[in-house]
Amino acid sequence: MFDTHRHAPGRTITTTTPLARWTRALAISLGLAATPLAQAAPEIQHWTAATGARVHFVESRALPLVDIQVSFAAGSALDPAGKEGLASMTQALLDAGAGALDEQRIADRKADLGIQVGGGTDNDRTSLSLRSLSSATELDAAVELVATLLAQPSFPEAVLERERSRAIAGLREALTQPGTLAARAFTAALYADHPYGKQTSPESLARIGREDLVAFHRQHYGANRAAIAIVGDLDRAAAERIATRLTEQLAPTEPAQALPAPLPSAARKLHIPHPAAQAHILVGQPGMTREDPDYFALLVGNYILGGGGFVSRLTSEVREKRGFAYSVHSFLAPQKVAGPFQIGLQTRGGQAEAALGVVRDTLATFIAEGPSAEELQAARDNLVNGFGLRLDANAKLLDYVSMIGFYELPLDWLDTYPRQVEAVTVEAVREAWQRRIRPEQLITVIAGGDGDRAATPAAASAAESAR
């Protein structure tokens, strides 16, 4: 649910503790490992704390655990020009030192309490998460530590220098890979000068100094920008105290400014040279928002087109019938404003054009005709029947509750999801996809494949027959 691909390379603040092993053992002993914890959507309670933070809470007594996620409108779309990567670096160094605690003492404290602390940054938001036992001694101490990390990070210069060097080295290595080159070219083509188009570079990381981290934290980590999700073994009164404690030291900030909608992309095809034999192919355009009126028609349609794995049309046409790729996918990534719609696959360079032709034809046919009644029913059944498995653990439920809270979706979003999916018709899918996915806006990127792109009669014949 929460994309962490923008983490600074070389560092993670998620810790593995005896708590994780204890939780798995307890779940197995209680018979919960393979059984959904809940068959119906849980009740979500919502309030605004005195600090201004929005709070969403689910009481869940199945296990003696509490999961918390604090999200801020402080995503990478807010990176200053020339210092791309600042949002991710700020989040990644929250536990590098805070208050009177240095990095080692924070690590020791987490180990002593047996807690897990993590988080991430995407275009829209940044977060810090906590998993703790629900007993008062452990939970109170864990919340106190996280409150200190959020409000009093010290961003030590030595740690920044170390992590910045690691991030630069990791990024330089990634930039030698065709998959990375394809993804970056695709993002740049879709979003151009839009905030979603900002991408970290070795040069931008090198420009980030401690004063930048301090300023970004001061500007964007305000209680009024915080959305807190709490799921677990506690009551409403305890959840209220936790929400207040986590944000009471955060100074208020200016409200986050709304992002502009991205301009429609203009269809074009980009080839990124690379000696790899495999060509990485991406096709897409800006897609939908979290509150998009076409959300469910696009969601169900995407399952049929390429999101359903081996039962999708793209897999049937590209893999099963022609053997062009081991896997091919499509997805929609809803965000504050239109996140990407993307089709992706890898294939030998010599058959990249043939595979791309099949992808285009399959997409064009789907847009023109929509799904069959049988495809639609199978998609609805899978999405509805599998929905409970996405809520069968506190951590999974936390992701949804956090999403609902951050994007200010209706409190009954989880309750209405199955009904919304069931209500989707063949006509709704066809009309939504014709309205939203436009051939004149599709960006195509091919990176690599040069090592297998020598023209041969066989390759040319394959390209023709694939049509």
N, C-alpha and C positions, 0 to 999 in steps of 0.2 A: 503493500500500500504506500509506503513512504520511501521514495527513491533516494538512495544514498550514493549514487554514482559520482557525485561531485565531492565526496570526501577527499581531503588532501591525501595523495598517495603516500604510503609508508607509515600511516598512523591510524589507529582506531582506538576509540575510548571505551569499547565494549569489553568487559572483563568476564572470564569464565571462572566460576566459583563453585564451591561445594553445594551452594543453593541449587544450581542447575541440575546437578546429579541427584540431589535429594528430591527435587520436584519430579523428575522423570521416574524415580523409584516409587514415589508416593502415588503418582498417577497410575503406574502399572499395578501397584498393590490394590488400588481402589477400583481397578477395571476401567479407568478413564482414558487410557492411552488410545484405544481404538473406538471409543464411544463418544459421540457428541455430548458436550456438557449441557447443551440446551437445544431443544427442538423448536423453540419459538424465540422471536427477537426479544431481547431483554428490555426492561424499562430504563430509559435514559432520563435522569434528573438534570435539570439545568438551572443555573443561577449566575449572577454576576457578583463577584466578591467585592468587599469594600475597597479593595485595591484597584478595582476596575477590570480585573481579569475575568474572562468568560470561563465558566466551569461546566463540564459535563461529567456526570458520575453514574456508574452502574454498580450496584451492590451485588457481589457474587461470592457466595459462601462455600463453593465447592472445594477450594483449597485454601490453606492459611497463607495467602499471598496477596500482595497489593502491587499493581502495575500503574505507573504514572507517566504521562508524557506532557511536557510543557513545550508548546510551539509558539513561535513568534513570527510576525510578518517581517522577516529578516532574511529572505532568500537571496540567491545569487543574482536575481534580476536587479537587485539594489547595489550590486558591486559598482564602485566608482570607475569611470573610464580610465583605463591604463593600470588598474589595480584589480583586475578580474581574479577571483579566487579569495577575495577578502572575507566574504561571508562564510565560506567553508573553513578558512583558517581560523576565524574568530571562534566558531563553534568547536573546532577540533582542539583548541587550546584552552577551553574552559576549565579543564581539570589539570592544567599544567602548573597551577598554583592559584590559590584563592585565600583571601583573608590572611591568617597567620600560618597557613599550611602550604608547604612546597609540594612539588610533584610526587616525591617519594612518600611523604606523609599522607597525601590523598590516596595513593595506591594502597598503602598499608591500612588506612581506615576502611576502604572498600573491602579489602580482604578480611579484616577483623569482623565486619558486620555481615559478610557473606552476601553482599548485594551485587546487582548487575547495573551498571550505568552505561548508557549508550546515547545514540542520537544521530543526526544527519542534517544535511542541507540539500534542498532542491531549488527550483526556480522561485517558488512562492514562499517557502518557510524554512525555518531552522528549528531544531528541537533538541531537547535533552530528556532522556527517559530513565526511569528507575524501576527496578524490580526488587522487592524486599519481602521478607517474612512479615506477617501482619501483627505479630506480637508487639506490644507498645514499646518495649525497650529498643528493639532493632529498628522498628519503623520510625520512631521519633528521631533517633540518631541519624538514620538514613536521610530523612527529610531535611534535617538540619544541615547535613553535609551538602545536599543538592542545592538548598537555598543559598549557601555560601558560594558554591560554584557559579550559580546564576548571577548573584548580585555583586560579588567581590573578586572576579578573576584578576590576577595580577599580570598575566601575559609576560612571564620572565623573558628577558632578551635572549638568554642562552638557549632556552627551549625553542623559542621562535626561530633562532638561527638554525638549530638542528633540524627542526621539522620543515622549515622552508627549503633547506638543502635536500632533504629527502623527497619533498614534493616535486622539486625541480627535476631531480634525477629520475623519479618515477614517471613524470610527464614526458621527459625526453625519450625514455625508453618506449612509452606508449605511442609516441608520435612516429615510431618506426614501424608500427603495425598497420596493415591496411584497414582493419576494422575500425581503429581509432580515426584514421584519416577519413574514412567514409562517413562516420558519425559526425565529425566536426564539419565537413563540407556540407552535409545534409542540413545540419542546424543553421549554418551560416546562410545557406540558400533559402531556407524556410523563413527565417526571422530577420535577416539582414541587420538593420539598425534598431530593431526592437529589443527591449531589455532581455527577452528570452534568448536572444542571439549572442549574449556575452559568453565568452569562453576563455578559460584560463590559458595562459601561455607561460613559458619559462621567464620571459621578460616581465610579465605582470606580477608573477610571484616574487621575483627579485626586488620589485619596488615596494613591497608591503613591509612596513616597519611597525614597531610596537605601538607608536602613536596612532597608526591607522586602526589597529585592533581596538584600542581604548576608545577611539572616537566612534567606530562602528557600533561597539557595544553600547556606548552611552546614547547614541542616536536611535537605535532600533530595539534594544532589549528593555522596553518599558512594560510595566504591568498592564497598561491599557492596550498593549499589543499582544498580550499573552492569551492563549487558549489552552486550558488545562483539561486533560482527560484523566479520569481516575477510575480504575476497575479493580474490584477485589473485595477482600474480607474485612469490611469496615462499614460503619453506618454513615448516614448523612452528616451528622454532627462532626464526626472525625474527619470526613472529607472536607468539610468547610474549614476546619482548623488547618488542615494541610494546605489547601489552596491559598489561604491567607498567608501562612508562613512562607510558602515558596515565593511569593511575590511582594511581600510587604517592604522589602528593602530596595525594590526596584523603583527608581525615579520615573515619573510619568514622562512620556515622550510625545512628540507630534504624531497624530494619527497617520497610519500608512496611507500614502497616496494611491489611488486606483491606477492600475496599469492600463495603458491604451490597448485596444484590440490590434492584433497584428494585421498589416496590410495583406491582401490576398497575394500569394506567391504567383509568379509567372512561370509557366512550364519551360523547363530547360533540362538538358542532359549534361552531366559533368563526368569527365573521366580523370581519375587521379592515378598517375603512373606509379607502379610499384612492381618489383620483380617477382612477387609471390605468384605461385601457380593458381591459387584460389582467387577468384574475383568476389568482392563483397558488394552486393547490390542493395540499394535502398531506394524506395519509391514512396512519395507521400506529399503531404501538404499540411498546413495548419488545420486542426480538427475541431475539437469541441471543448466547452468549458464544463466545470463541475455542475452548473445549474442550467445546462443547455436543454431547451425544450425537446430536442431530438435525442436526448441522452439514451433512452431505452431502445428506441428503434435503431440507433447506431450501434449500441452495445450488442443487441441480438444479431443484427446483420453482420457485425464483425466476427462473432463466433462462427457463423456459417462460412464467411469468406476465408478467414485465416486464423482466427483465434481459438478454434476448437481442436487444434492439433491434428491428429490423424483422420478426423472426420470432416475436416474443412475442405472446401473446394480447391484452394491453392495447393494443399498437400496432394490431393487427388490428381490434379493436372500436372504439377511440376515434378513431384516425386514419384507417385505410383505409376502414372501412365508413361512418363518420359525419363525418369531417373536422372533429372538434372541436378537435384540437390537432396541431401539427407533430410533437411528440414527447411521449411519456409513458414513464415508467420506474418500476421498482420495484427496491429494493435492501435488503440486510441488511448491517449494519455490526457485525460481531462485535467485542466488547471484553472487558475483564476481567470485567465483569458485563454484563447484557443491553444491547447496543447497539440502535439503532433499526431497526425494519422500516418502510420508507417507500415510498409510491407518490406520485409527483409529476407535475404537468402544468401548463401554462398555456393558458388559453382566453379568449375574449371573455366579458366579464362577463354579457352577456345569455344566454349558453348555459352558464354555469357549473353550474347545477343539473342540466341535462340531461347534461352531461359527467360530473358526479359520480355521477349515477345509473348510467351505463354502467360506470364504474369499480367501483362497489359490486356491481353485478350480476355483472360478470366475476370479481371476487374471490370472491364467494359461490359461484358455480358451480365455480370452480377448487377451492375448499376442499371443497365437497361431493362432487365427482366425481373430483378429481385429474386428472392428465394422461392423454392417450391414449397407447397404446403407441408410435405414430409420433412424437409430441411428445417422449416420454421418450428414444427412441433418438437423435433429432436433437440433443437437449440433451447427452446423454452424449457423442456423437461430437464435438460442438463443444468441450466443456470438456476432453476428453481430448486431442484432436488439436491443440488450440490451446495446450495447457499448455507445450509446449517453447518456444513463442515468448515465454513469460513469463520464461524463464530464459536467453535468448540473448545477454545482455550482463551484464557485471559489476554494473552499477548495478541492474538488475532483480533479479539473483540476490541482491544485498546486501539488498534490501528483504525478501525471503523469509527469508533467514538471520537478519536482525535480528528479524523477527517471531517466528520459531521460538525464538530465544534469549530475547527479552524475555518472551514468554508461556510459556516452558518447555514447548514442544510436543515430541513425540518427534523424535529425530534423523532418523528415516526418514519424516518427514511428506511430504517432496517425493516420495520413492519410492512411498509408498502412495497418494498423491492419485489417480492414474489408476485404481487398483484400487478405491478407495473409491467413486469416481464410477460406475464400471462396475457396481458391485454394487447401486446404488440401483434399486429397483423401483417400479412404479406404486403398489403398496400402501404402500410406505414413504413416498413423497411425500405421498399422500393422508392417511395417518395422522399424519405429522409436522405437516402444515399444519392439520389439524383439531385437533390437540393444542395447537398453539402460537399460531396466529393466530385470535383470538376476536372475533366481532362486538361483544360487550359491552365490549371494551377499545379499540376503534378510535377514535382521535382524528381529527377532520376540521377542517382550517383552510382558510379561503378569505380571502385578502388581496387587496384591490383589486377591479377590475372595475366600480367604481361609475360610471365614465365611460361604460360601455356597458350599464348595467343597466336602462335605461328599459324598462318593460314594454310589449311589443308583441304583437299576435296571433301574429306569426311566432315570437317567442321562446317563447311559451306552447305553440304547436303543436310546436315542436322538442323541448321538454321532454317532452311527452306521447309523441311518436313514438319518442323515444330509449329509452323504457321498453319 
